[in-house]
Amino acid sequence: MGPKELRPIIHIFEEKCVNCHRCIMVCPVKMCNNGSGKAVTFNSNLCIGCGECLRVCGHGARVGIDDFPGFMQDLRAGTPLVAIVAPAIAASFGGEYLKFNGFLKKIGVKAVFDVSFGAELTVKSYLHYKKKKNPAFIIAQPCPTLVTFIELYRPQLLPYLAPADSPMVHTMKMIKRFYSQYKNHKIAAISPCYSKRREFDAVGLGDYNITFKSIQAYLDAKGDSIARYPPVDYDNPPAERAVLFSTPGGLMRTVERYDSEAADNTRKIEGNPEVYHYLATLDNSLKTSGPPVYTLIDCLNCKLGCNAGPGTLNQNVNLDELNRKIEARSKTAKALYGYSKAKPSFFKRRKLERLLKAYWEEGLYDRSYTDRSAIFKKSVKFPSEADINAVYKNMYKTKPEDFLNCASCGYENCEQMAVAVFNGVNTYDHCRHYNDVLKSIIDEQHKLELQRTLDKVYRRTAKEMNASIGGVDSLTRKINETAEAVLKSSGAIKAMVENIRTIYGTLERNAETVIKLNASSMEGKNRILKIGEFITTVSAQALSLIEACRVIGNIADETSILGMNAAIEAAHAGEGVGKGFAVVAGQIRHLADTSSKHSGAIEKSLNDIKGLIDSSSETSAQAQTQFDLILSLVEEVKNEEMSIKDAVETQNQGGQEVLDTLKEVNGLILKIKEESEVLLASSHKVLENIGSLKNVSEP
């Protein structure tokens, strides 16, 4: 039974992949990628999980996979959980690693353990193994990516891998063994690395691998921040300098606590491609030169260490900025044990050793490894020299100068590319030299085809050009005739537009006169209306005078009767007494007769005047009706005048536009005339040049 398949820890969105091959270029193992299709896919069983492709993919086609969704689902369901937190936490979330513990407790984690203390236990396991077995050298194994690389691609180095668990697994086993209250709790590892999931699968411990990146995304989605949570201490003893484990050389600096010459005996190496080149060549070096100079290989996949692992947001952060946070924590950790450079003798090493002894047992933290090279050998065919030469031939690589080793295909050299093509995980058209040669061949074919085509063009076009030159000449003559006709038409239209302008001016003056007439008629009508009002008033007053005359007549009649009665009474009175009274009575009768006579005359005159007034009123009403008719006619004339004026104004504007257009047409006609003459000359020149195509088409 072979080894179990490796869990996928990277997901590909094929629809987002543009097949740029940058992922292949940075991949330390190359053959796990398949660039033969529209998208670069990969074989998870050959992928070591370094995360380099995640760093360089600018299209979002590749993302890391962790267990955050399942972790949150189980927390909400009330599943008992504890967490272990990697030392790299101090380089993320603003360095608030204790507040991060407060966040975990707040969301329901029962206890939080510091993996830095697990790193202290790891160093103790290393030193115990070295003392007991005295190996030629030890390859450190905290980095699961490098462990997978050795298991798959360099199994000869497996005997040199430290047979002890990583700091995270040390911490997990410590919880299971020494913290009985959490023995049955699930364990969530808060880590900077996606490939830790594979390490947990290998040892059968660790229920969730949660990356810093997923937690930050969760906080961002909720608008939350670690800074707002209270600081909470870890639930396990504090570490000393092993808090440096996430930094390159952290293992070496922790060992220096026991061995002052640790730096002289340690090979510190990290980052792609350096660490892979070193490990890939170490096997041959062992065969030819023996064990390396250094007895401890302190190696990490990431150039900036775990502090900038693929599961963090620190890939583009300055190294000094990361180290500053880790070193600050290191000072705090050392101070807990009384260490200072000024008084190193005060270091409470015994206290630390007692703690480590209490949580360390021989055999508890032992680790074994799996030789996975059979998977690689099964997945990848190793071509013979003849097979490689056949691929080279198909790639047009026949001379030494054809082997560019330019890495444009994503591989380090032409041989790697040929092996990939042989295995069907890439194609010829991703080779720069192949494309250059193919382009040259296609260009040559195009040249021959072009020569044949030009020959056909020469024969056919020369015939057609000769026939068309006559047509061009005829067209030129017609264009000249058209230009003359347009110029004549332009003059006639210009005269017509001038006439329209004259008519428009006359209409404008008529419009002003009609407006004045309308105003005068309106004023006459108003005056007639006022005269009518005066006549009506006079007629009313005349009636009053007639009535007054009648009253006066009546008074005169009554006065005459009174005079007559007075005369009678005077006669009765006798000569003496009535004589004077008779005289008065006579005068009264004379006055009454005179008043009656004049009253009648006045009444007659007033009746005559009233008749005239009534006649004037009727005439005034007729005049008013005539004025209304005049105003109606004047308004109608004004409206017609304005309608005609508007129409002529429109014609005037249209005429101007016609003139402007004719001006442009004249210019265009003259231009066409010039161009037609040039066309005719060009046609002769083209015919002359076509004659030279025959010479070009000949090989």
For each residue, the residues with C-beta under 8 A, 3 or more apart:
1:
2: 374 375
3: 370 371 372 374 375
4: 201
5: 44 45
6: 44 45 47 148 198 372
7: 44 197 198 201
8: 11 44 47 65
9: 44 47 49 64 65 66 194 195 197 198
10: 42 44 47 49 51 53 54 62 63 64 65 194
11: 8 62 63 64 65
12: 17 39 40 41 42 61 62
13: 16 17 60 61 62 63
14: 17 38 39 41 61
15: 39
16: 13 59 60 61
17: 12 13 14 38 39 40 59 61
18: 59 61
19: 35 37 38 39 40
20: 23 59
21: 24 25 35 40 409 410 430
22: 25 26 53 56 57 58 410
23: 20 26 27 33 40 42 52 53 56 57 62 410
24: 21 27 30 33 35 40 409 410 411 426
25: 21 22 56 407 410
26: 22 23 52 53 55 56 272
27: 23 24 30 32 33 50 52 53 410
28: 48 50 52 149 272 273 276
29: 32 46 47 48 149 152 153 276
30: 24 27 33 410 411 412 416 420
31: 46 376 379 380 419 420 423 425
32: 27 29 42 43 44 46 47 48
33: 23 24 27 30 40 41 42 410 425
34: 37 40 41 42 43 424 425 426
35: 19 21 24 40 410 420 425 426 427 430
36: 424 425 426 427
37: 19 34 40 41
38: 14 17 19
39: 12 14 15 17 19 61
40: 12 17 19 21 23 24 33 34 35 37
41: 12 14 33 34 37
42: 10 12 23 32 33 34 46 47
43: 32 34 46 47 379
44: 5 6 7 8 9 10 32 47
45: 5 6 372 375 379
46: 29 31 32 42 43 152 375 376 379 380
47: 6 8 9 10 29 32 42 43 44
48: 28 29 32 145 146 148 149 152 153 195
49: 9 10 144 145 148 194 195 198
50: 27 28 145 195 272 301 310
51: 10 54 55 64 145 193 194 195 301 302 309 310 311
52: 23 26 27 28 55 56 272 310
53: 10 22 23 26 27 56 57 62
54: 10 51 57 62 63 64 310
55: 26 51 52 310 315
56: 22 23 25 26 52 53
57: 22 23 53 54 60 61 62
58: 22
59: 16 17 18 20
60: 13 16 57 63
61: 12 13 14 16 17 18 39 57
62: 10 11 12 13 23 53 54 57
63: 10 11 13 54 60
64: 9 10 11 51 54 194 211 213 310 311
65: 8 9 10 11 194 197
66: 9 194 197 208 209 210 211 214 311
67: 70 71 188 197 207 208 209 210
68: 71 72 208 210 211 214 215 218
69: 72 73
70: 67 73 74 208
71: 67 68 74 75 81 188 208 210
72: 68 69 75 76 218
73: 69 70 76 77
74: 70 71 77 79 81 186
75: 71 72 78 79 81 107 108 109
76: 72 73
77: 73 74
78: 75 108
79: 74 75 186
80: 110 182 184 185 186
81: 71 74 75 108 109 110 185 186 187 188
82: 109 110 111 112 113 175 182 185 186 187 188 235
83: 104 109 111 112 113 187 188 189 190 210
84: 112 113 114 115 118 168 171 172 175 187 188 189 190
85: 89 97 100 101 104 112 113 114 115 190 234
86: 89 115 167 168 189 190 191 192 193 246 306
87: 90 114 115 116 119 167 239 242 243 244 245 246 250 306 326
88: 91 92 191 192 212 246 305 306 307 309 312
89: 85 86 92 93 97 100 190 212
90: 87 95 97 243 246 325 326 328 329
91: 88 95 246 307 308 312 314 322 325 326
92: 88 89 95 192 212 216 307 312 313 314
93: 89 96 97 99 100 212 216 226
94: 226 227
95: 90 91 92 325 328 329
96: 93 99 100 226 227 231
97: 85 89 90 93 100 101 329
98: 101 102 231 232 233
99: 93 96 102 103 226 227 229 230 231 232
100: 85 89 93 96 97 103 104 190 226 229
101: 85 97 98 104 105 112 231 232 233 234
102: 98 99 105 106 229 230 231 232
103: 99 100 106 107 226 229
104: 83 85 100 101 107 109 112 190
105: 101 102 108 109 112 232
106: 102 103 229
107: 75 103 104
108: 75 78 81 105
109: 75 81 82 83 104 105 112 188
110: 80 81 82 182 185
111: 82 83 179 182 185 235
112: 82 83 84 85 101 104 105 109 232 234 235
113: 82 83 84 85 117 118 171 174 175 234 235 236
114: 84 85 87 117 118 171 234 236 238 239
115: 84 85 86 87 118 119 167 168 171 189 245
116: 87 119 120 167 238 239 242 243 245 333
117: 113 114 120 121 171 174 234 236 237 238 239 242 359
118: 84 113 114 115 121 122 167 168 169 170 171 172 174
119: 87 115 116 122 123 142 167 170 239 242 243 245 250 251 254
120: 116 117 123 124 239 240 242 254 352 356
121: 117 118 124 125 167 170 171 174 356 359 360 365
122: 118 119 125 126 142 164 165 166 167 170 242 245 365
123: 119 120 126 127 242 251 254 255 258
124: 120 121 127 128 356 360
125: 121 122 128 129 162 164 165 170 360 365
126: 122 123 129 130 138 140 162 164 255 296
127: 123 124 130 131 255 258
128: 124 125 131 132 362
129: 125 126 132 133 135 138 162 163 164
130: 126 127 133 134 135 138 295
131: 127 128 134
132: 128 129
133: 129 130
134: 130 131
135: 129 130 138 160 295
136: 160 291 295
137: 160 291 292 294 295 296 297
138: 126 129 130 135 160 161 162 295 296 297
139: 146 150 157 160 161 162 279 297 299
140: 126 143 162 251 296 297 298 299
141: 146 147 161 162 164 166 367
142: 119 122 166 167 245 251 300
143: 140 146 147 193 299 300 301 306
144: 49 147 148 166 193 195 196 198 199
145: 48 49 50 51 148 149 193 195 301
146: 48 139 141 143 149 150 275 279 299 300 301
147: 141 143 144 150 151 161 199 369
148: 6 48 49 144 145 151 152 195 198 372
149: 28 29 48 145 146 152 153 154 276 279
150: 139 146 147 153 154 155 157 158 161 279 369
151: 147 148 155 158 369 370 371 372 373
152: 29 46 48 148 149 155 372 373 375 376
153: 29 48 149 150 280 373 376
154: 149 150 157 279 280 282 283
155: 150 151 152 158 371 372 373
156: 283 286
157: 139 150 154 160 161 279 282 283
158: 150 151 155 161 369 371
159:
160: 135 136 137 138 139 157 297
161: 138 139 141 147 150 157 158 369
162: 125 126 129 138 139 140 141 367
163: 129 366 367 368
164: 122 125 126 129 141 170 365 366 367
165: 122 125 168 169 170 173 203 365 366 367
166: 122 141 142 144 169 170 199 367
167: 86 87 115 116 118 119 121 122 142 170 171 242 245
168: 84 86 115 118 165 171 172 189 191 196 199 206
169: 118 165 166 172 173 199 200 203 205 206 365 367
170: 118 119 121 122 125 164 165 166 167 173 174 365
171: 84 113 114 115 117 118 121 167 168 174 175 236
172: 84 118 168 169 175 176 187 189 205 206
173: 165 169 170 176 177 205 364 365
174: 113 117 118 121 170 171 177 178 179 236 359
175: 82 84 113 171 172 178 179 182 183 185 187
176: 172 173 179 183 205
177: 173 174 361 364
178: 174 175 358 359
179: 111 174 175 176 182 183 235 236
180: 183
181:
182: 80 82 110 111 175 179 185
183: 175 176 179 180
184: 80
185: 80 81 82 110 111 175 182
186: 74 79 80 81 82 207 208
187: 81 82 83 84 172 175 205 206 207 208
188: 67 71 81 82 83 84 109 207 208 210
189: 83 84 86 115 168 172 196 200 206 208 209 210
190: 83 84 85 86 89 100 104 210 212 215
191: 86 88 168 196 209 210 211 212 309 311
192: 86 88 92 211 212 246 306 307 308 309 310 311 312
193: 51 86 143 144 145 196 209 211 306 309 310 311
194: 9 10 49 51 64 65 66 197 209 211 310 311
195: 9 48 49 50 51 144 145 148 198 199
196: 144 168 189 191 193 199 200 206 209
197: 7 9 65 66 67 194 200 201 206 209
198: 6 7 9 49 144 148 195 201 202
199: 144 147 166 168 169 195 196 202 203 206
200: 169 189 196 197 203 204 205 206 207 209
201: 4 7 197 198 204
202: 198 199 370
203: 165 169 199 200 206 367
204: 200 201
205: 169 172 173 176 187 200
206: 168 169 172 187 189 196 197 199 200 203 209
207: 67 186 187 188 200
208: 66 67 68 70 71 186 187 188 189
209: 66 67 189 191 193 194 196 197 200 206
210: 66 67 68 71 83 188 189 190 191 214 215
211: 64 66 68 191 192 193 194 214 215 311 312
212: 88 89 92 93 190 191 192 215 216 311 312 313
213: 64 216 217 311 312 313
214: 66 68 210 211 217 218 311
215: 68 190 210 211 212 218 219
216: 92 93 212 213 219 220 313
217: 213 214 220 221
218: 68 72 214 215 221 222 224
219: 215 216 222 224 225 226
220: 216 217 223 224
221: 217 218
222: 218 219
223: 220
224: 218 219 220 228
225: 219 228
226: 93 94 96 99 100 103 219 229
227: 94 96 99
228: 224 225
229: 99 100 102 103 106 226
230: 99 102
231: 96 98 99 101 102
232: 98 99 101 102 105 112
233: 98 101
234: 85 101 112 113 114 117 238
235: 82 111 112 113 179
236: 113 114 117 171 174 179
237: 117 355 359
238: 114 116 117 234 333 336
239: 87 114 116 117 119 120 242 243 333
240: 120 243 254 257 333 334 336 337 339 352
241: 244 253 254 257 330 333 334
242: 87 116 117 119 120 122 123 167 239 245 250 254
243: 87 90 116 119 239 240 326 329 330 333
244: 87 241 247 249 250 253 254 326 327 330
245: 87 115 116 119 122 142 167 242 250 251 254 306
246: 86 87 88 90 91 192 250 305 306 307 326
247: 244 250 305 306 307 322 323 326
248: 268 270 298 300 303 304 305
249: 244 252 253 266 268 298
250: 87 119 242 244 245 246 247 253 254 298 305
251: 119 123 140 142 245 254 255 266 296 298
252: 249 255 256 262 263 266 268 296 298
253: 241 244 249 250 256 262
254: 119 120 123 240 241 242 244 245 250 251 257
255: 123 126 127 251 252 258 259 262 266 296
256: 252 253 259 260 262 263
257: 240 241 254 349
258: 123 127 255 262
259: 255 256 262 265
260: 256
261: 264 265
262: 252 253 255 256 258 259 265 266 296
263: 252 256 266
264: 261
265: 259 261 262 294 295 296
266: 249 251 252 255 262 263 294 295 296 297 298
267: 278 292 293 294 296 297 298 299
268: 248 249 252 298 299
269: 274 275 278 297 298 299
270: 248 274 275 299 300 301 302 303 305
271: 274 275 300 301 302 303 304
272: 26 28 50 52 275 276 301 303
273: 28 276 277
274: 269 270 271 277 278
275: 146 269 270 271 272 278 279 299 300 301
276: 28 29 149 272 273 279 280
277: 273 274 280 281
278: 267 269 274 275 281 282 299
279: 139 146 149 150 154 157 275 276 282 299
280: 153 154 276 277 283
281: 277 278 284 285
282: 154 157 278 279 285 286 292
283: 154 156 157 280 286 287
284: 281 287 288
285: 281 282 288 289 292
286: 156 282 283 289 290 291 292
287: 283 284
288: 284 285
289: 285 286
290: 286
291: 136 137 286
292: 137 267 282 285 286 297
293: 267
294: 137 265 266 267 297
295: 130 135 136 137 138 265 266
296: 126 137 138 140 251 252 255 262 265 266 267
297: 137 138 139 140 160 266 267 269 292 294
298: 140 248 249 250 251 252 266 267 268 269
299: 139 140 143 146 267 268 269 270 275 278 279
300: 142 143 146 248 270 271 275 305 306
301: 50 51 143 145 146 270 271 272 275
302: 51 270 271 305 306 308 309 310
303: 248 270 271 272 308
304: 248 271 307 308 314 315 317 319 322
305: 88 246 247 248 250 270 300 302 308 309 322
306: 86 87 88 143 192 193 245 246 247 300 302 309
307: 88 91 92 192 246 247 304 312 314 322 323 326
308: 91 192 302 303 304 305 312 314 315 317 322
309: 51 88 191 192 193 302 305 306 312 314
310: 50 51 52 54 55 64 192 193 194 302 315
311: 51 64 66 191 192 193 194 211 212 213 214
312: 88 91 92 192 211 212 213 307 308 309 315
313: 92 212 213 216
314: 91 92 304 307 308 309 317 322
315: 55 304 308 310 312
316:
317: 304 308 314 321 322
318: 321 322
319: 304 322 323
320: 323 324
321: 317 318 324 325
322: 91 247 304 305 307 308 314 317 318 319 325 326
323: 247 307 319 320 326 327
324: 320 321 327 328
325: 90 91 95 321 322 328 329
326: 87 90 91 243 244 246 247 307 322 323 329 330
327: 244 323 324 330 331
328: 90 95 324 325 331 332
329: 90 95 97 243 325 326 332 333
330: 241 243 244 326 327 333 334
331: 327 328 334 335
332: 328 329 335 336
333: 116 238 239 240 241 243 329 330 336 337
334: 240 241 330 331 337 339 340 347
335: 331 332 338 339 340
336: 238 240 332 333
337: 240 333 334 347 348 349 351 352
338: 335 346 347 348
339: 240 334 335 344 346 347 348
340: 334 335 343 344 346
341: 344
342:
343: 340 346
344: 339 340 341 347
345:
346: 338 339 340 343
347: 334 337 338 339 344
348: 337 338 339 351 352
349: 257 337 352 353
350: 353 354
351: 337 348 354 355
352: 120 240 337 348 349 355 356
353: 349 350 356 357
354: 350 351 357 358
355: 237 351 352 358 359
356: 120 121 124 352 353 359 360
357: 353 354 360
358: 178 354 355
359: 117 121 174 178 237 355 356
360: 121 124 125 356 357 364 365
361: 177 364 365
362: 128
363: 366
364: 173 177 360 361
365: 121 122 125 164 165 169 170 173 360 361
366: 163 164 165 363
367: 141 162 163 164 165 166 169 203
368: 163
369: 147 150 151 158 161
370: 3 151 202
371: 3 151 155 158 374
372: 3 6 45 148 151 152 155 375 376
373: 151 152 153 155 376 377
374: 2 3 371 377 378
375: 2 3 45 46 152 372 378 379
376: 31 46 152 153 372 373 379 380
377: 373 374 380 382
378: 374 375
379: 31 43 45 46 375 376
380: 31 46 376 377 419 423
381: 422 423
382: 377 419
383: 387 388 391 418 419 422
384: 387 388
385: 388 389
386: 389 390
387: 383 384 390 391 422
388: 383 384 385 391 392 415 418 419 422
389: 385 386 392 393
390: 386 387 393 394
391: 383 387 388 394 395 418 421 422
392: 388 389 395 397 398 402 414 418
393: 389 390 396 397 398
394: 390 391 428
395: 391 392 414 417 418 421 428 431 433 434
396: 393 402 433 434 437 438
397: 392 393 402 403 414 433
398: 392 393 402
399: 402
400: 403
401:
402: 392 396 397 398 399 433
403: 397 400 413 414 433
404: 414 432 433
405: 412 413 414
406: 432 433
407: 25 410 411 412 413
408: 430 431 432
409: 21 24 417 426 430 431 432
410: 21 22 23 24 25 27 30 33 35 407 430
411: 24 30 407 414 416 417 420 426
412: 30 405 407 416
413: 403 405 407 416 417
414: 392 395 397 403 404 405 411 417 418 431 433
415: 388 418 419
416: 30 411 412 413 419 420
417: 395 409 411 413 414 420 421 426 430 431
418: 383 388 391 392 395 414 415 421 422
419: 31 380 382 383 388 415 416 422 423
420: 30 31 35 411 416 417 423 425 426
421: 391 395 417 418 424 425 426 427 428
422: 381 383 387 388 391 418 419
423: 31 380 381 419 420
424: 34 36 421
425: 31 33 34 35 36 420 421
426: 24 34 35 36 409 411 417 420 421 430
427: 35 36 421 430
428: 394 395 421 431 434
429: 434 435 438
430: 21 35 408 409 410 417 426 427
431: 395 408 409 414 417 428 434 435
432: 404 406 408 409 435 436
433: 395 396 397 402 403 404 406 414 436 437
434: 395 396 428 429 431 437 438
435: 429 431 432 438 439
436: 432 433 439 440
437: 396 433 434 440 441
438: 396 429 434 435 441 442
439: 435 436 442 443
440: 436 437 443 444
441: 437 438 444 445
442: 438 439 445 446
443: 439 440 446 447
444: 440 441 447 448
445: 441 442 448 449
446: 442 443 449 450
447: 443 444 450 451
448: 444 445 451 452
449: 445 446 452 453
450: 446 447 453 454
451: 447 448 454 455 696 697 698 699
452: 448 449 455 456 697
453: 449 450 456 457
454: 450 451 457 458 693 696 697
455: 451 452 458 459 693 694 697
456: 452 453 459 460
457: 453 454 460 461 690 693
458: 454 455 461 462 690 691 693 694 697
459: 455 456 462 463
460: 456 457 463 464
461: 457 458 464 465 690
462: 458 459 465 466 687 690 691
463: 459 460 466 467
464: 460 461 467 468
465: 461 462 468 469 683 686 687 690
466: 462 463 469 687
467: 463 464 470 471
468: 464 465 471 472 683
469: 465 466 472 473 680 683 684 687
470: 467 473 474
471: 467 468 474 475
472: 468 469 475 476 676 679 680 683
473: 469 470 476 477 680
474: 470 471 477 478
475: 471 472 478 479 676
476: 472 473 479 480 673 676 677 679 680
477: 473 474 480 481
478: 474 475 481 482
479: 475 476 482 483 669 672 673 676
480: 476 477 483 484 673
481: 477 478 484 485
482: 478 479 485 486 669
483: 479 480 486 487 669 670 672 673
484: 480 481 487 488
485: 481 482 488 489
486: 482 483 489 490 662 665 666 669
487: 483 484 490 491 666 669
488: 484 485 491 492
489: 485 486 492 493 662
490: 486 487 493 494 662 663 665 666
491: 487 488 494 495
492: 488 489 495 496
493: 489 490 496 497 655 658 659 662
494: 490 491 497 498 659 662
495: 491 492 498 499
496: 492 493 499 500 655
497: 493 494 500 501 652 655 656 658 659
498: 494 495 501 502
499: 495 496 502 503
500: 496 497 503 504 648 651 652 655
501: 497 498 504 505 652 655
502: 498 499 505 506
503: 499 500 506 507 648
504: 500 501 507 508 645 648 649 651 652
505: 501 502 508 509
506: 502 503 509 510
507: 503 504 510 511 641 644 645 648
508: 504 505 511 512 645
509: 505 506 512 513
510: 506 507 513 514 641
511: 507 508 514 515 638 641 642 645
512: 508 509 515 516
513: 509 510 516 517
514: 510 511 517 518 634 637 638 641
515: 511 512 518 519 638
516: 512 513 519 520
517: 513 514 520 521 634
518: 514 515 521 522 631 634 635 638
519: 515 516 522 523
520: 516 517 523 524
521: 517 518 524 525 627 630 631 634
522: 518 519 525 526 631
523: 519 520 526 527
524: 520 521 527 528 627
525: 521 522 528 529 624 627 628 630 631
526: 522 523 529 530
527: 523 524 530 531
528: 524 525 531 532 620 623 624 627
529: 525 526 532 533 624
530: 526 527 533 534
531: 527 528 534 535 620
532: 528 529 535 536 617 620 621 624
533: 529 530 536 537
534: 530 531 537 538
535: 531 532 538 539 613 616 617 620
536: 532 533 539 540 617
537: 533 534 540 541
538: 534 535 541 542 613
539: 535 536 542 543 610 613 614 617
540: 536 537 543 544
541: 537 538 544 545
542: 538 539 545 546 606 609 610 613
543: 539 540 546 547 610
544: 540 541 547 548
545: 541 542 548 549 602 606
546: 542 543 549 550 603 606 607 610
547: 543 544 550 551
548: 544 545 551 552
549: 545 546 552 553 599 600 602 603 606
550: 546 547 553 554 599 603
551: 547 548 554 555
552: 548 549 555 556 595 599
553: 549 550 556 557 595 596 599 600 603
554: 550 551 557 558
555: 551 552 558 559 595
556: 552 553 559 560 591 592 593 595 596 599
557: 553 554 560 561 592 596
558: 554 555 561 562 592
559: 555 556 562 563 588 589 591 592 595
560: 556 557 563 564 588 589 592 593 596
561: 557 558 564 565
562: 558 559 565 566 588 592
563: 559 560 566 567 585 586 587 588 589 592
564: 560 561 567 568 585 589
565: 561 562 568 569
566: 562 563 569 570 581 582 584 585 588
567: 563 564 570 571 582 585 586 589
568: 564 565 571 572
569: 565 566 572 573 578 581 585
570: 566 567 573 578 579 581 582 585
571: 567 568 578 582
572: 568 569 578
573: 569 570 577 578 581
574: 577 578
575: 578 579
576: 579
577: 573 574 580 581
578: 569 570 571 572 573 574 575 581 582
579: 570 575 576 582 583
580: 577 583 584
581: 566 569 570 573 577 578 584 585
582: 566 567 570 571 578 579 585 586
583: 579 580 586 587
584: 566 580 581 587 588
585: 563 564 566 567 569 570 581 582 588 589
586: 563 567 582 583 589 590
587: 563 583 584 590 591
588: 559 560 562 563 566 584 585 591 592
589: 559 560 563 564 567 585 586 592 593
590: 586 587 593 594
591: 556 559 587 588 594 595
592: 556 557 558 559 560 562 563 588 589 595 596
593: 556 560 589 590 596 597
594: 590 591 597 598
595: 552 553 555 556 559 591 592 598 599
596: 553 556 557 560 592 593 599 600
597: 593 594 600 601
598: 594 595 601 602
599: 549 550 552 553 556 595 596 602 603
600: 549 553 596 597 603 604
601: 597 598 604 605
602: 545 549 598 599 605 606
603: 546 549 550 553 599 600 606 607
604: 600 601 607 608
605: 601 602 608 609
606: 542 545 546 549 602 603 609 610
607: 546 603 604 610 611
608: 604 605 611 612
609: 542 605 606 612 613
610: 539 542 543 546 606 607 613 614
611: 607 608 614 615
612: 608 609 615 616
613: 535 538 539 542 609 610 616 617
614: 539 610 611 617 618
615: 611 612 618 619
616: 535 612 613 619 620
617: 532 535 536 539 613 614 620 621
618: 614 615 621 622
619: 615 616 622 623
620: 528 531 532 535 616 617 623 624
621: 532 617 618 624 625
622: 618 619 625 626
623: 528 619 620 626 627
624: 525 528 529 532 620 621 627 628
625: 621 622 628 629
626: 622 623 629 630
627: 521 524 525 528 623 624 630 631
628: 525 624 625 631 632
629: 625 626 632 633
630: 521 525 626 627 633 634
631: 518 521 522 525 627 628 634 635
632: 628 629 635 636
633: 629 630 636 637
634: 514 517 518 521 630 631 637 638
635: 518 631 632 638 639
636: 632 633 639 640
637: 514 633 634 640 641
638: 511 514 515 518 634 635 641 642
639: 635 636 642 643
640: 636 637 643 644
641: 507 510 511 514 637 638 644 645
642: 511 638 639 645 646
643: 639 640 646 647
644: 507 640 641 647 648
645: 504 507 508 511 641 642 648 649
646: 642 643 649 650
647: 643 644 650 651
648: 500 503 504 507 644 645 651 652
649: 504 645 646 652 653
650: 646 647 653 654
651: 500 504 647 648 654 655
652: 497 500 501 504 648 649 655 656
653: 649 650 656 657
654: 650 651 657 658
655: 493 496 497 500 501 651 652 658 659
656: 497 652 653 659 660
657: 653 654 660 661
658: 493 497 654 655 661 662
659: 493 494 497 655 656 662 663
660: 656 657 663 664
661: 657 658 664 665
662: 486 489 490 493 494 658 659 665 666
663: 490 659 660 666 667
664: 660 661 667 668
665: 486 490 661 662 668 669
666: 486 487 490 662 663 669 670
667: 663 664 670 671
668: 664 665 671 672
669: 479 482 483 486 487 665 666 672 673
670: 483 666 667 673 674
671: 667 668 674 675
672: 479 483 668 669 675 676
673: 476 479 480 483 669 670 676 677
674: 670 671 677 678
675: 671 672 678 679
676: 472 475 476 479 672 673 679 680
677: 476 673 674 680 681
678: 674 675 681 682
679: 472 476 675 676 682 683
680: 469 472 473 476 676 677 683 684
681: 677 678 684 685
682: 678 679 685 686
683: 465 468 469 472 679 680 686 687
684: 469 680 681 687 688
685: 681 682 688 689
686: 465 682 683 689 690
687: 462 465 466 469 683 684 690 691
688: 684 685 691 692
689: 685 686 692 693
690: 457 458 461 462 465 686 687 693
691: 458 462 687 688 694
692: 688 689 695 696
693: 454 455 457 458 689 690 696 697
694: 455 458 691 697 698
695: 692 698
696: 451 454 692 693
697: 451 452 454 455 458 693 694
698: 451 694 695
699: 451
